[in-house]
Every structure is written in structure tokens, then in C-alpha cells.
Amino acid sequence: MKFIVDRAILLKALAHVQSVVERRNTIPILANVLLDAKEGTLSLTATDMEIAIVEEVAGVAVTRPGRSTAPAATLYDIVRKLPDSAKIELDHPGGDAPLVLRAGRFVTSILALPVEDFPSMTEGKLPTRFSLPANLLRGLIDRTKFAISTEETRYYLNGIYLHVAESDGAHVLRAAATDGHRLARVEEPMPEGAAGMAGVIVPRKTVGEVRKLAEDTQDEIEIRLSETKVQFRIGTIVLTSKLIDGTFPDYERVIPRGNDRILRVNKKEFAEAVARVAAISNEKSRPVKLSIDRNHLRLEASSAEQGSAQEELDGGNVEYSAGPLEIGFQARYLADITEQIGDKVEFRFSDGSAPTVVMDAARPEALYVLMPMRV
């Protein structure tokens, strides 16, 4: 294998694929990227055996087609430190010989593990196939990923549950995530081809990788599914991932239906007030107490070591006409949810100890449930 490629082209592709590679693993080949040079193109593949990413780049001058492997992190680090305008030559004569990288007067030899040892996890049928605009996929991810559980023992909560459901007589594509303290549920019109798809749990790491790749495009993203794998095609990049083998809980059962005490508050004013009063406490949970009365909201927080803080909101920033209510929430959870909301946050309460529904007053397709805490 021998080819010449612009540094910028190679660096961008390596940045995408090397992030999938686990830094600590007991199988040496999994630390490597597979390089496959053909006429005019270079394909880069990396995997951790749970996720595999393949990116194909054009504009490569291939003088000897072939394949080789190289340590992903090392190759990325070398390329990143080369001059912006560098032309990079990668040359591997085959066998046990090292991979030689040349750029100007710089030359390095890199250990290349056998191509035959590199695993493949891209085989298998993916019968469900549909496409989503990149901005819609970003929205589904951004408005739910913060609620993914990090508790490994509840592995079935360690991802986003993607499924088709019925809402107001129409079929929708839903993304849901929960960690047991909060629930995020977002829906979009069901895309063509998604009918009958199995409900799948997309792992947290896969969600993060897809979100990074979707940042750079406005095009349609193709999604292919089976009951065990999901594949995202983003331009010239194909990311294939195993799904979480588990049953996502019946989250609809925890969504309150009769919460009739409604508070609407300016998102910016509310979020800033929460941040200010919570700053008094060093506790990880940082509880904030909300005392609500007619068109008036008082936020309070206290700490045995630091003291107490409070702030009041009223006037045009607060709309509330029900009876007085006191309820407490973890400040970080309030911040995570309000960050996903536009200009006005809508809270739907039952009482001070029951789950609360939180919505964007202007975008009902996103719904959040937040468990209160004692304050």
C-alpha cells in the first residue's frame, strides 16, 4: 500500500474514526485503524467491537493499492502536529514491515499489525431503513441524551430508546431516555420506512459519536436497523453499532396525566435564578426550593456550611393562577431540562411530592418528567 494525501483530508477522517477506539483494551488490534487504499480513495475503519466506523475519503493519490493498520491515536497525533499544508505519504510494503510516514523532511516508522487480525462487525441484514434530516436527528439526541442513566447495573437505561408510537391518532418516531430521576421524551413525525420497526436502545457512546458526526452536515441521515444493530450513514461515513440487549421500561406509566397546576416562566430569567441560588451549596444534588403563588415565584437554596440564598421572580416573567405550592428539585436537573427549552418553560404540578411535567410552552413535541426532592 502506498498513497499521498493532503494533511487536512487525513486529519479530519482520523479525528472521526479514532474517537471510537478505546484507549485501554486488552486486544492490541482494536487500538488500530484499518487503512484501505484503492484507486483515488482511502477508507479508514476503527472499532471497539461495540461500534464500528468507516469513512471513505477522495482526493488520494494511490500508487500501490493495498491495506494496512496503524495505531489510531499515534497516527492521529503525528498528523495533527504536521504543518497545515503538508502532503503525507504512507507506504507499507507488506508483511511484517513497518508503515512509513513521510511529510517533507519528516519520516517515521509505525508498527503495523496484520490486516487479517482486524475484526469486522458490519455484516448482517438491517431490514428497517429510513432517513431523517440532520437537524431533526440532532434535536432528538440533544433533547434526550442528558437523561441517559450512567448506572451500569441498570444497563437497559444506558441509552436512548428509539421507537414508533401513536400520538393524537398519528404515528410518530419517539426518542426517550431516563435515569429514574428524570425522563425525556421527544417525538417527530414518523419517517417513511420506519413503520413496524422494533423498539431499540441505542447505547450512550453511540449516541455521542453520532451527534458529533451529525454536527457537520445539513443532509439527510440514513438509519438502518435490525433487532441487534443500528447503522447511521452520514455523508461518506458509516457508523454501525450493537444495540443494548434489554427491555426499556414502560415510561408512559410514569408520565402524570392530571397535573393541573400550571406555571409558565421566562426560561432565561428562571435558569439564571436557579444558577445563582444554587451557587450557595457545594452539595452534588444542590436542591432548590420553589415557592409559587399567584404570578409569583421564589427560589431558595441553603447549605449548612455556606449559608442561604433566595431570589424572586414575578411580573411578566411568571404566570401562575392556582393555589400556593412548595416543591423542591435538584438544581442540575432543572438546568439540564431548561437548557433544551426555548423562551418559556411550562411546569405542570400536582402537589409538592408528585412527579412534575416540564414542557416547552411553544413546542409540545418535547416532554420531560422530573421527580421532586425534599428540601
C-alpha positions as YAML, in Angstrom:
chain: A
units: angstrom
residues:
- id: 1
  name: MET
  ca: [0.00, 0.00, 0.00]
- id: 2
  name: LYS
  ca: [1.28, 3.45, -0.92]
- id: 3
  name: PHE
  ca: [-0.52, 6.77, -1.31]
- id: 4
  name: ILE
  ca: [-0.18, 10.53, -0.87]
- id: 5
  name: VAL
  ca: [-2.92, 12.61, 0.76]
- id: 6
  name: ASP
  ca: [-3.36, 16.20, 2.00]
- id: 7
  name: ARG
  ca: [-2.91, 16.57, 5.74]
- id: 8
  name: ALA
  ca: [-6.30, 18.31, 6.14]
- id: 9
  name: ILE
  ca: [-8.16, 15.44, 4.47]
- id: 10
  name: LEU
  ca: [-6.43, 12.74, 6.50]
- id: 11
  name: LEU
  ca: [-6.66, 14.66, 9.78]
- id: 12
  name: LYS
  ca: [-10.43, 15.17, 9.52]
- id: 13
  name: ALA
  ca: [-11.05, 11.49, 8.80]
- id: 14
  name: LEU
  ca: [-8.72, 10.34, 11.59]
- id: 15
  name: ALA
  ca: [-10.46, 12.69, 14.04]
- id: 16
  name: HIS
  ca: [-13.74, 10.95, 13.29]
- id: 17
  name: VAL
  ca: [-12.57, 7.35, 13.48]
- id: 18
  name: GLN
  ca: [-10.03, 7.50, 16.31]
- id: 19
  name: SER
  ca: [-12.63, 8.69, 18.82]
- id: 20
  name: VAL
  ca: [-14.33, 5.27, 18.59]
- id: 21
  name: VAL
  ca: [-11.13, 3.47, 19.63]
- id: 22
  name: GLU
  ca: [-10.90, 2.61, 23.31]
- id: 23
  name: ARG
  ca: [-7.64, 3.85, 24.80]
- id: 24
  name: ARG
  ca: [-7.46, 0.92, 27.21]
- id: 25
  name: ASN
  ca: [-8.12, -2.52, 25.78]
- id: 26
  name: THR
  ca: [-6.58, -5.94, 26.03]
- id: 27
  name: ILE
  ca: [-6.73, -6.69, 22.29]
- id: 28
  name: PRO
  ca: [-3.92, -4.77, 20.53]
- id: 29
  name: ILE
  ca: [-5.56, -4.72, 17.08]
- id: 30
  name: LEU
  ca: [-8.53, -2.76, 18.47]
- id: 31
  name: ALA
  ca: [-6.21, 0.18, 19.09]
- id: 32
  name: ASN
  ca: [-5.54, 0.35, 15.35]
- id: 33
  name: VAL
  ca: [-7.21, 1.95, 12.37]
- id: 34
  name: LEU
  ca: [-7.53, -0.09, 9.16]
- id: 35
  name: LEU
  ca: [-6.35, 1.81, 6.07]
- id: 36
  name: ASP
  ca: [-7.63, 0.57, 2.70]
- id: 37
  name: ALA
  ca: [-6.26, 2.44, -0.33]
- id: 38
  name: LYS
  ca: [-7.91, 1.96, -3.72]
- id: 39
  name: GLU
  ca: [-7.85, 3.99, -6.89]
- id: 40
  name: GLY
  ca: [-8.37, 7.62, -5.83]
- id: 41
  name: THR
  ca: [-9.91, 6.79, -2.43]
- id: 42
  name: LEU
  ca: [-8.88, 5.86, 1.08]
- id: 43
  name: SER
  ca: [-11.15, 4.02, 3.51]
- id: 44
  name: LEU
  ca: [-10.47, 4.24, 7.27]
- id: 45
  name: THR
  ca: [-12.08, 1.82, 9.73]
- id: 46
  name: ALA
  ca: [-11.99, 1.68, 13.52]
- id: 47
  name: THR
  ca: [-13.91, -0.46, 16.00]
- id: 48
  name: ASP
  ca: [-14.15, -1.33, 19.68]
- id: 49
  name: MET
  ca: [-16.31, -4.38, 18.85]
- id: 50
  name: GLU
  ca: [-19.42, -2.48, 20.00]
- id: 51
  name: ILE
  ca: [-19.16, 0.32, 17.43]
- id: 52
  name: ALA
  ca: [-17.51, 0.31, 14.01]
- id: 53
  name: ILE
  ca: [-16.95, 3.45, 11.94]
- id: 54
  name: VAL
  ca: [-15.92, 3.53, 8.30]
- id: 55
  name: GLU
  ca: [-15.08, 6.75, 6.46]
- id: 56
  name: GLU
  ca: [-14.15, 6.99, 2.81]
- id: 57
  name: VAL
  ca: [-12.21, 10.00, 1.55]
- id: 58
  name: ALA
  ca: [-11.48, 11.05, -2.01]
- id: 59
  name: GLY
  ca: [-8.58, 13.07, -3.42]
- id: 60
  name: VAL
  ca: [-5.98, 10.44, -2.57]
- id: 61
  name: ALA
  ca: [-3.11, 9.68, -4.98]
- id: 62
  name: VAL
  ca: [-2.80, 5.92, -4.71]
- id: 63
  name: THR
  ca: [0.32, 4.47, -6.36]
- id: 64
  name: ARG
  ca: [0.06, 1.00, -4.83]
- id: 65
  name: PRO
  ca: [-3.40, -0.19, -3.73]
- id: 66
  name: GLY
  ca: [-3.50, -2.23, -0.56]
- id: 67
  name: ARG
  ca: [-4.38, -2.36, 3.12]
- id: 68
  name: SER
  ca: [-2.53, -1.81, 6.36]
- id: 69
  name: THR
  ca: [-3.19, -0.99, 10.01]
- id: 70
  name: ALA
  ca: [-1.69, 1.64, 12.33]
- id: 71
  name: PRO
  ca: [-2.22, 2.71, 15.96]
- id: 72
  name: ALA
  ca: [-5.10, 5.17, 15.67]
- id: 73
  name: ALA
  ca: [-4.11, 7.53, 18.48]
- id: 74
  name: THR
  ca: [-0.44, 7.62, 17.43]
- id: 75
  name: LEU
  ca: [-1.22, 8.25, 13.76]
- id: 76
  name: TYR
  ca: [-3.73, 10.96, 14.65]
- id: 77
  name: ASP
  ca: [-1.26, 12.67, 16.98]
- id: 78
  name: ILE
  ca: [1.52, 12.66, 14.35]
- id: 79
  name: VAL
  ca: [-0.73, 14.01, 11.59]
- id: 80
  name: ARG
  ca: [-2.17, 16.66, 13.91]
- id: 81
  name: LYS
  ca: [1.34, 18.03, 14.59]
- id: 82
  name: LEU
  ca: [2.40, 18.25, 10.95]
- id: 83
  name: PRO
  ca: [2.24, 21.61, 9.11]
- id: 84
  name: ASP
  ca: [-1.19, 22.57, 7.72]
- id: 85
  name: SER
  ca: [-0.09, 22.39, 4.09]
- id: 86
  name: ALA
  ca: [1.78, 19.08, 4.39]
- id: 87
  name: LYS
  ca: [1.47, 16.34, 1.81]
- id: 88
  name: ILE
  ca: [1.59, 13.00, 3.62]
- id: 89
  name: GLU
  ca: [2.89, 9.80, 2.09]
- id: 90
  name: LEU
  ca: [2.03, 6.50, 3.74]
- id: 91
  name: ASP
  ca: [3.93, 3.47, 2.49]
- id: 92
  name: HIS
  ca: [3.58, -0.13, 3.64]
- id: 93
  name: PRO
  ca: [5.42, -2.75, 1.52]
- id: 94
  name: GLY
  ca: [3.52, -5.60, 3.20]
- id: 95
  name: GLY
  ca: [4.32, -8.44, 5.58]
- id: 96
  name: ASP
  ca: [5.90, -7.56, 8.91]
- id: 97
  name: ALA
  ca: [7.42, -4.32, 7.63]
- id: 98
  name: PRO
  ca: [6.51, -1.09, 9.43]
- id: 99
  name: LEU
  ca: [4.25, 1.56, 7.95]
- id: 100
  name: VAL
  ca: [6.39, 4.50, 6.87]
- id: 101
  name: LEU
  ca: [5.01, 8.04, 7.02]
- id: 102
  name: ARG
  ca: [6.77, 10.87, 5.18]
- id: 103
  name: ALA
  ca: [5.91, 14.56, 5.17]
- id: 104
  name: GLY
  ca: [8.56, 16.95, 3.86]
- id: 105
  name: ARG
  ca: [11.74, 16.14, 5.77]
- id: 106
  name: PHE
  ca: [9.89, 14.26, 8.49]
- id: 107
  name: VAL
  ca: [9.95, 10.43, 8.39]
- id: 108
  name: THR
  ca: [8.63, 7.95, 10.94]
- id: 109
  name: SER
  ca: [8.12, 4.18, 11.02]
- id: 110
  name: ILE
  ca: [5.00, 2.87, 12.73]
- id: 111
  name: LEU
  ca: [4.34, -0.72, 13.77]
- id: 112
  name: ALA
  ca: [1.61, -2.23, 11.58]
- id: 113
  name: LEU
  ca: [-0.31, -5.19, 12.97]
- id: 114
  name: PRO
  ca: [-1.61, -7.80, 10.48]
- id: 115
  name: VAL
  ca: [-4.67, -6.77, 8.49]
- id: 116
  name: GLU
  ca: [-6.05, -10.30, 8.93]
- id: 117
  name: ASP
  ca: [-6.39, -9.67, 12.69]
- id: 118
  name: PHE
  ca: [-8.66, -6.67, 12.21]
- id: 119
  name: PRO
  ca: [-12.26, -7.64, 13.13]
- id: 120
  name: SER
  ca: [-15.35, -6.89, 11.09]
- id: 121
  name: MET
  ca: [-18.74, -6.14, 12.62]
- id: 122
  name: THR
  ca: [-20.52, -4.58, 9.63]
- id: 123
  name: GLU
  ca: [-22.03, -7.78, 8.26]
- id: 124
  name: GLY
  ca: [-25.66, -8.75, 8.76]
- id: 125
  name: LYS
  ca: [-29.03, -7.67, 7.42]
- id: 126
  name: LEU
  ca: [-30.59, -4.39, 8.53]
- id: 127
  name: PRO
  ca: [-34.18, -4.67, 7.27]
- id: 128
  name: THR
  ca: [-35.60, -1.35, 8.55]
- id: 129
  name: ARG
  ca: [-34.43, 1.69, 6.60]
- id: 130
  name: PHE
  ca: [-35.44, 5.35, 6.81]
- id: 131
  name: SER
  ca: [-33.90, 8.82, 6.66]
- id: 132
  name: LEU
  ca: [-34.03, 11.87, 8.92]
- id: 133
  name: PRO
  ca: [-32.83, 15.41, 8.23]
- id: 134
  name: ALA
  ca: [-29.66, 16.02, 10.23]
- id: 135
  name: ASN
  ca: [-31.24, 18.82, 12.25]
- id: 136
  name: LEU
  ca: [-34.10, 16.55, 13.38]
- id: 137
  name: LEU
  ca: [-31.69, 13.82, 14.46]
- id: 138
  name: ARG
  ca: [-29.62, 16.38, 16.36]
- id: 139
  name: GLY
  ca: [-32.78, 17.60, 18.07]
- id: 140
  name: LEU
  ca: [-33.86, 14.10, 19.11]
- id: 141
  name: ILE
  ca: [-30.43, 13.48, 20.60]
- id: 142
  name: ASP
  ca: [-29.86, 16.85, 22.24]
- id: 143
  name: ARG
  ca: [-33.23, 16.92, 23.99]
- id: 144
  name: THR
  ca: [-32.93, 13.42, 25.46]
- id: 145
  name: LYS
  ca: [-29.26, 12.45, 25.94]
- id: 146
  name: PHE
  ca: [-28.85, 14.33, 29.24]
- id: 147
  name: ALA
  ca: [-31.35, 11.95, 30.86]
- id: 148
  name: ILE
  ca: [-29.43, 8.77, 29.90]
- id: 149
  name: SER
  ca: [-28.51, 6.81, 33.01]
- id: 150
  name: THR
  ca: [-24.83, 6.25, 33.84]
- id: 151
  name: GLU
  ca: [-25.64, 3.48, 36.32]
- id: 152
  name: GLU
  ca: [-24.11, 0.39, 34.71]
- id: 153
  name: THR
  ca: [-26.19, -2.06, 36.73]
- id: 154
  name: ARG
  ca: [-29.31, -0.71, 35.01]
- id: 155
  name: TYR
  ca: [-27.75, -1.23, 31.60]
- id: 156
  name: TYR
  ca: [-31.11, -1.03, 29.80]
- id: 157
  name: LEU
  ca: [-31.24, 2.68, 30.74]
- id: 158
  name: ASN
  ca: [-27.74, 3.40, 29.35]
- id: 159
  name: GLY
  ca: [-29.02, 4.69, 26.02]
- id: 160
  name: ILE
  ca: [-31.82, 6.36, 24.07]
- id: 161
  name: TYR
  ca: [-34.92, 4.29, 23.35]
- id: 162
  name: LEU
  ca: [-35.87, 4.87, 19.71]
- id: 163
  name: HIS
  ca: [-39.29, 3.56, 18.67]
- id: 164
  name: VAL
  ca: [-42.51, 4.23, 16.80]
- id: 165
  name: ALA
  ca: [-45.58, 5.21, 18.83]
- id: 166
  name: GLU
  ca: [-49.03, 6.68, 18.32]
- id: 167
  name: SER
  ca: [-49.77, 10.27, 19.35]
- id: 168
  name: ASP
  ca: [-53.10, 12.04, 18.78]
- id: 169
  name: GLY
  ca: [-54.05, 9.49, 16.13]
- id: 170
  name: ALA
  ca: [-50.81, 9.78, 14.16]
- id: 171
  name: HIS
  ca: [-47.68, 7.64, 14.16]
- id: 172
  name: VAL
  ca: [-44.52, 9.33, 15.43]
- id: 173
  name: LEU
  ca: [-40.86, 8.46, 15.89]
- id: 174
  name: ARG
  ca: [-40.00, 8.84, 19.57]
- id: 175
  name: ALA
  ca: [-36.75, 9.11, 21.46]
- id: 176
  name: ALA
  ca: [-36.88, 8.56, 25.22]
- id: 177
  name: ALA
  ca: [-34.29, 8.42, 27.99]
- id: 178
  name: THR
  ca: [-34.49, 8.18, 31.76]
- id: 179
  name: ASP
  ca: [-32.22, 7.68, 34.74]
- id: 180
  name: GLY
  ca: [-35.05, 7.09, 37.21]
- id: 181
  name: HIS
  ca: [-34.99, 10.71, 38.44]
- id: 182
  name: ARG
  ca: [-36.00, 12.41, 35.21]
- id: 183
  name: LEU
  ca: [-37.49, 11.39, 31.90]
- id: 184
  name: ALA
  ca: [-37.06, 13.00, 28.49]
- id: 185
  name: ARG
  ca: [-39.43, 12.13, 25.63]
- id: 186
  name: VAL
  ca: [-39.25, 13.80, 22.22]
- id: 187
  name: GLU
  ca: [-41.17, 12.92, 19.08]
- id: 188
  name: GLU
  ca: [-41.14, 13.78, 15.40]
- id: 189
  name: PRO
  ca: [-43.43, 12.69, 12.54]
- id: 190
  name: MET
  ca: [-42.69, 9.09, 11.60]
- id: 191
  name: PRO
  ca: [-40.41, 8.99, 8.55]
- id: 192
  name: GLU
  ca: [-41.25, 6.81, 5.57]
- id: 193
  name: GLY
  ca: [-39.87, 3.32, 6.07]
- id: 194
  name: ALA
  ca: [-39.95, 3.35, 9.88]
- id: 195
  name: ALA
  ca: [-43.36, 1.66, 10.25]
- id: 196
  name: GLY
  ca: [-43.07, -1.64, 12.03]
- id: 197
  name: MET
  ca: [-39.55, -1.00, 13.31]
- id: 198
  name: ALA
  ca: [-38.52, -2.74, 16.50]
- id: 199
  name: GLY
  ca: [-38.06, -0.51, 19.52]
- id: 200
  name: VAL
  ca: [-34.28, -0.28, 20.06]
- id: 201
  name: ILE
  ca: [-31.97, 1.11, 22.74]
- id: 202
  name: VAL
  ca: [-29.05, 3.00, 21.18]
- id: 203
  name: PRO
  ca: [-26.04, 2.96, 23.57]
- id: 204
  name: ARG
  ca: [-24.75, 6.16, 25.17]
- id: 205
  name: LYS
  ca: [-21.36, 6.04, 23.40]
- id: 206
  name: THR
  ca: [-23.03, 5.54, 20.02]
- id: 207
  name: VAL
  ca: [-25.35, 8.47, 20.69]
- id: 208
  name: GLY
  ca: [-22.34, 10.69, 21.41]
- id: 209
  name: GLU
  ca: [-20.45, 9.61, 18.28]
- id: 210
  name: VAL
  ca: [-23.48, 10.09, 16.02]
- id: 211
  name: ARG
  ca: [-24.12, 13.54, 17.49]
- id: 212
  name: LYS
  ca: [-20.55, 14.63, 16.72]
- id: 213
  name: LEU
  ca: [-20.75, 13.33, 13.15]
- id: 214
  name: ALA
  ca: [-24.15, 14.96, 12.57]
- id: 215
  name: GLU
  ca: [-22.78, 18.36, 13.60]
- id: 216
  name: ASP
  ca: [-21.08, 18.95, 10.25]
- id: 217
  name: THR
  ca: [-23.96, 18.22, 7.87]
- id: 218
  name: GLN
  ca: [-27.39, 19.50, 6.88]
- id: 219
  name: ASP
  ca: [-28.15, 16.50, 4.67]
- id: 220
  name: GLU
  ca: [-30.43, 13.56, 5.27]
- id: 221
  name: ILE
  ca: [-29.00, 10.87, 7.53]
- id: 222
  name: GLU
  ca: [-29.92, 7.31, 6.65]
- id: 223
  name: ILE
  ca: [-30.70, 4.97, 9.52]
- id: 224
  name: ARG
  ca: [-30.81, 1.18, 9.13]
- id: 225
  name: LEU
  ca: [-31.94, -1.15, 11.87]
- id: 226
  name: SER
  ca: [-32.29, -4.73, 12.94]
- id: 227
  name: GLU
  ca: [-33.14, -6.03, 16.41]
- id: 228
  name: THR
  ca: [-29.45, -6.17, 17.33]
- id: 229
  name: LYS
  ca: [-27.71, -3.45, 15.30]
- id: 230
  name: VAL
  ca: [-28.19, 0.12, 14.10]
- id: 231
  name: GLN
  ca: [-26.34, 1.85, 11.28]
- id: 232
  name: PHE
  ca: [-26.08, 5.57, 10.53]
- id: 233
  name: ARG
  ca: [-24.92, 6.79, 7.10]
- id: 234
  name: ILE
  ca: [-23.73, 10.38, 7.33]
- id: 235
  name: GLY
  ca: [-22.27, 11.53, 4.03]
- id: 236
  name: THR
  ca: [-19.21, 9.33, 3.39]
- id: 237
  name: ILE
  ca: [-19.24, 7.97, 6.95]
- id: 238
  name: VAL
  ca: [-20.96, 4.76, 8.05]
- id: 239
  name: LEU
  ca: [-21.26, 4.09, 11.79]
- id: 240
  name: THR
  ca: [-22.53, 0.65, 12.84]
- id: 241
  name: SER
  ca: [-23.32, -0.16, 16.46]
- id: 242
  name: LYS
  ca: [-24.63, -3.01, 18.52]
- id: 243
  name: LEU
  ca: [-27.83, -2.22, 20.40]
- id: 244
  name: ILE
  ca: [-28.40, -2.68, 24.11]
- id: 245
  name: ASP
  ca: [-29.89, -6.11, 24.66]
- id: 246
  name: GLY
  ca: [-32.57, -5.29, 27.20]
- id: 247
  name: THR
  ca: [-36.13, -4.09, 27.70]
- id: 248
  name: PHE
  ca: [-36.71, -0.38, 28.14]
- id: 249
  name: PRO
  ca: [-39.28, 0.28, 30.90]
- id: 250
  name: ASP
  ca: [-42.85, 1.33, 30.14]
- id: 251
  name: TYR
  ca: [-42.06, 5.01, 30.63]
- id: 252
  name: GLU
  ca: [-45.62, 6.13, 29.74]
- id: 253
  name: ARG
  ca: [-46.75, 4.86, 33.14]
- id: 254
  name: VAL
  ca: [-44.68, 7.50, 34.97]
- id: 255
  name: ILE
  ca: [-45.96, 10.45, 32.94]
- id: 256
  name: PRO
  ca: [-48.61, 12.22, 35.06]
- id: 257
  name: ARG
  ca: [-51.87, 12.91, 33.23]
- id: 258
  name: GLY
  ca: [-53.80, 15.04, 35.70]
- id: 259
  name: ASN
  ca: [-51.33, 17.74, 36.72]
- id: 260
  name: ASP
  ca: [-53.48, 20.88, 36.56]
- id: 261
  name: ARG
  ca: [-51.37, 23.50, 38.38]
- id: 262
  name: ILE
  ca: [-49.57, 25.25, 35.56]
- id: 263
  name: LEU
  ca: [-46.60, 27.60, 35.93]
- id: 264
  name: ARG
  ca: [-45.16, 29.38, 32.92]
- id: 265
  name: VAL
  ca: [-41.90, 31.23, 33.44]
- id: 266
  name: ASN
  ca: [-39.36, 33.02, 31.27]
- id: 267
  name: LYS
  ca: [-36.65, 30.45, 30.55]
- id: 268
  name: LYS
  ca: [-33.67, 32.81, 30.68]
- id: 269
  name: GLU
  ca: [-34.73, 34.52, 33.91]
- id: 270
  name: PHE
  ca: [-35.57, 31.19, 35.55]
- id: 271
  name: ALA
  ca: [-32.35, 29.40, 34.53]
- id: 272
  name: GLU
  ca: [-30.17, 32.27, 35.70]
- id: 273
  name: ALA
  ca: [-32.02, 32.49, 39.03]
- id: 274
  name: VAL
  ca: [-31.61, 28.75, 39.61]
- id: 275
  name: ALA
  ca: [-27.88, 29.01, 38.92]
- id: 276
  name: ARG
  ca: [-27.47, 31.95, 41.31]
- id: 277
  name: VAL
  ca: [-29.31, 30.48, 44.30]
- id: 278
  name: ALA
  ca: [-27.76, 27.01, 43.80]
- id: 279
  name: ALA
  ca: [-24.27, 28.50, 43.96]
- id: 280
  name: ILE
  ca: [-24.59, 28.75, 47.76]
- id: 281
  name: SER
  ca: [-24.40, 24.97, 48.08]
- id: 282
  name: ASN
  ca: [-21.46, 22.68, 47.38]
- id: 283
  name: GLU
  ca: [-23.67, 19.60, 47.58]
- id: 284
  name: LYS
  ca: [-23.71, 17.46, 44.47]
- id: 285
  name: SER
  ca: [-27.52, 17.39, 44.44]
- id: 286
  name: ARG
  ca: [-27.87, 21.15, 45.12]
- id: 287
  name: PRO
  ca: [-31.58, 21.21, 45.99]
- id: 288
  name: VAL
  ca: [-33.57, 24.31, 45.07]
- id: 289
  name: LYS
  ca: [-36.96, 25.04, 46.64]
- id: 290
  name: LEU
  ca: [-39.67, 26.68, 44.52]
- id: 291
  name: SER
  ca: [-42.41, 28.56, 46.39]
- id: 292
  name: ILE
  ca: [-45.16, 29.51, 43.96]
- id: 293
  name: ASP
  ca: [-48.18, 31.77, 44.39]
- id: 294
  name: ARG
  ca: [-50.27, 33.86, 42.03]
- id: 295
  name: ASN
  ca: [-47.88, 35.20, 39.34]
- id: 296
  name: HIS
  ca: [-45.02, 34.98, 41.82]
- id: 297
  name: LEU
  ca: [-42.09, 32.57, 42.23]
- id: 298
  name: ARG
  ca: [-39.47, 32.44, 44.97]
- id: 299
  name: LEU
  ca: [-36.40, 30.24, 44.61]
- id: 300
  name: GLU
  ca: [-34.39, 29.26, 47.68]
- id: 301
  name: ALA
  ca: [-31.33, 27.16, 48.46]
- id: 302
  name: SER
  ca: [-29.36, 26.65, 51.65]
- id: 303
  name: SER
  ca: [-26.23, 24.96, 52.90]
- id: 304
  name: ALA
  ca: [-25.19, 24.20, 56.47]
- id: 305
  name: GLU
  ca: [-21.64, 25.24, 55.60]
- id: 306
  name: GLN
  ca: [-22.23, 28.19, 53.24]
- id: 307
  name: GLY
  ca: [-25.49, 29.88, 54.25]
- id: 308
  name: SER
  ca: [-28.62, 30.51, 52.19]
- id: 309
  name: ALA
  ca: [-29.78, 32.35, 49.07]
- id: 310
  name: GLN
  ca: [-33.08, 33.30, 47.52]
- id: 311
  name: GLU
  ca: [-34.42, 35.16, 44.52]
- id: 312
  name: GLU
  ca: [-37.91, 36.20, 43.48]
- id: 313
  name: LEU
  ca: [-39.48, 36.36, 40.03]
- id: 314
  name: ASP
  ca: [-42.79, 37.96, 39.21]
- id: 315
  name: GLY
  ca: [-44.36, 40.46, 36.82]
- id: 316
  name: GLY
  ca: [-44.25, 39.47, 33.16]
- id: 317
  name: ASN
  ca: [-41.80, 36.62, 33.83]
- id: 318
  name: VAL
  ca: [-44.24, 34.42, 35.81]
- id: 319
  name: GLU
  ca: [-47.74, 33.15, 35.01]
- id: 320
  name: TYR
  ca: [-49.47, 31.10, 37.71]
- id: 321
  name: SER
  ca: [-53.09, 31.20, 38.87]
- id: 322
  name: ALA
  ca: [-53.51, 28.05, 41.00]
- id: 323
  name: GLY
  ca: [-53.16, 27.76, 44.78]
- id: 324
  name: PRO
  ca: [-49.88, 28.18, 46.68]
- id: 325
  name: LEU
  ca: [-47.33, 25.39, 46.18]
- id: 326
  name: GLU
  ca: [-43.90, 24.49, 47.54]
- id: 327
  name: ILE
  ca: [-41.72, 21.93, 45.77]
- id: 328
  name: GLY
  ca: [-38.01, 21.13, 45.53]
- id: 329
  name: PHE
  ca: [-35.83, 19.92, 42.66]
- id: 330
  name: GLN
  ca: [-32.17, 19.17, 42.10]
- id: 331
  name: ALA
  ca: [-30.64, 22.27, 40.52]
- id: 332
  name: ARG
  ca: [-28.64, 20.35, 37.92]
- id: 333
  name: TYR
  ca: [-31.74, 18.52, 36.72]
- id: 334
  name: LEU
  ca: [-33.61, 21.81, 36.37]
- id: 335
  name: ALA
  ca: [-30.69, 23.26, 34.40]
- id: 336
  name: ASP
  ca: [-30.41, 20.23, 32.09]
- id: 337
  name: ILE
  ca: [-34.09, 20.40, 31.17]
- id: 338
  name: THR
  ca: [-34.44, 24.16, 30.79]
- id: 339
  name: GLU
  ca: [-31.38, 24.19, 28.52]
- id: 340
  name: GLN
  ca: [-33.44, 22.25, 25.94]
- id: 341
  name: ILE
  ca: [-36.35, 24.70, 26.06]
- id: 342
  name: GLY
  ca: [-36.97, 27.90, 24.10]
- id: 343
  name: ASP
  ca: [-38.25, 31.16, 25.55]
- id: 344
  name: LYS
  ca: [-40.85, 29.91, 28.04]
- id: 345
  name: VAL
  ca: [-40.84, 26.92, 30.39]
- id: 346
  name: GLU
  ca: [-44.14, 25.31, 31.35]
- id: 347
  name: PHE
  ca: [-44.34, 23.31, 34.60]
- id: 348
  name: ARG
  ca: [-47.38, 21.16, 35.33]
- id: 349
  name: PHE
  ca: [-47.68, 20.28, 39.02]
- id: 350
  name: SER
  ca: [-49.99, 18.07, 41.06]
- id: 351
  name: ASP
  ca: [-48.58, 18.68, 44.54]
- id: 352
  name: GLY
  ca: [-45.25, 19.12, 46.27]
- id: 353
  name: SER
  ca: [-44.34, 15.42, 46.29]
- id: 354
  name: ALA
  ca: [-45.63, 14.14, 42.93]
- id: 355
  name: PRO
  ca: [-43.77, 13.95, 39.60]
- id: 356
  name: THR
  ca: [-43.82, 17.21, 37.62]
- id: 357
  name: VAL
  ca: [-44.24, 17.56, 33.87]
- id: 358
  name: VAL
  ca: [-41.98, 20.14, 32.20]
- id: 359
  name: MET
  ca: [-42.53, 21.32, 28.63]
- id: 360
  name: ASP
  ca: [-41.53, 23.96, 26.15]
- id: 361
  name: ALA
  ca: [-44.64, 26.15, 26.02]
- id: 362
  name: ALA
  ca: [-44.17, 26.61, 22.26]
- id: 363
  name: ARG
  ca: [-43.00, 23.08, 21.29]
- id: 364
  name: PRO
  ca: [-45.26, 20.34, 22.70]
- id: 365
  name: GLU
  ca: [-43.39, 17.55, 20.89]
- id: 366
  name: ALA
  ca: [-40.86, 17.50, 23.77]
- id: 367
  name: LEU
  ca: [-41.97, 16.43, 27.24]
- id: 368
  name: TYR
  ca: [-39.97, 15.96, 30.43]
- id: 369
  name: VAL
  ca: [-40.85, 14.45, 33.80]
- id: 370
  name: LEU
  ca: [-38.93, 15.47, 36.91]
- id: 371
  name: MET
  ca: [-39.09, 13.83, 40.32]
- id: 372
  name: PRO
  ca: [-39.18, 16.29, 43.24]
- id: 373
  name: MET
  ca: [-36.90, 16.08, 46.26]
- id: 374
  name: ARG
  ca: [-37.31, 17.08, 49.88]
- id: 375
  name: VAL
  ca: [-35.91, 20.49, 50.80]
...
